[in-house]
Amino acid sequence: MDYSVIGKKIRELRKAVGLTQGDLAEGICTQALISRIEKGDIYPSATALYQISNKLGVDVNYFFEIGTTPRLDYLREVEKQLTKLRVDQRFEEMMEIVKTEEKNPLFYKDNEKLQLLYWHKSIYLFEIEKDSPAAFSMLQKAYKLTCHQKKAMTEREMEILTTFGTWESLLNNHQKALEYYKMVENAIKPAEQLHDKSIKTRLFFNTARVLTRLRDFESSTDYCLRAIDWCIEEELLWGFGELYYQVGYNYELKEEYEQAIPYMKKALVMFELLGNTINTSFLQEKLEALSGT
């Protein structure tokens, strides 16, 4: 993709308003990064491009109207950043992007784009503000932007319903959580060709954890094993450690330690491969304790 048109326009506007690269970079990024953007070596992140446009006194749409890069790239970049921050649980940084994009008209011309912001805002309300009623209200608002009974459920709608389920489980409303998870599972069946294959893995893992809390160990283990088969079939890496551990944990709770240990060992190998030191240390201690029982 040719990024040079965007960079060239940024350079022209910067010079027109009398700013140095350092002036433009202040509060946004480094001067070196501005230099690379202007040369067309890299494309600015969604947040950076929006901040640059504000400092240069133009609407962010200007760059898409004159450039060869479609505005869809900007929106995808925002979604990519939000997803990474959400998965990494960097909720404060996630909310900064949401606040920035709430001022961006691009997100108010399409319910799907606005839904992205509302969903992540609700997560911030739940995780950081600890305001469950406000979080549920915002998440419901996000879901209603696109849900229609006569159409197939989108993958984001599946993820939003999974978020509902996760929160209900955290609030000890386990049966309510299972209701949400079952809605997603039923939606996946007729639309097995998922773009994000991990949706099914995470759904089955979350379902298994709730079933464990309800002491339905057999059903929990069944969901884990089905998820493992799915990961193998689709060549997915995420979830193996968590799923193997959950099966082992189910056996541990049933005091069937000999059956638990092999699954714990498989989980340990996966976490070691992924460099997950926290889970690796936890499982090493767990295996030592189980071996002594």
Order of alpha helices (4+ residues) and beta strands (2+ residues): alpha-alpha-alpha-alpha-alpha-alpha-alpha-alpha-alpha-alpha-alpha-alpha-alpha-alpha-alpha-alpha
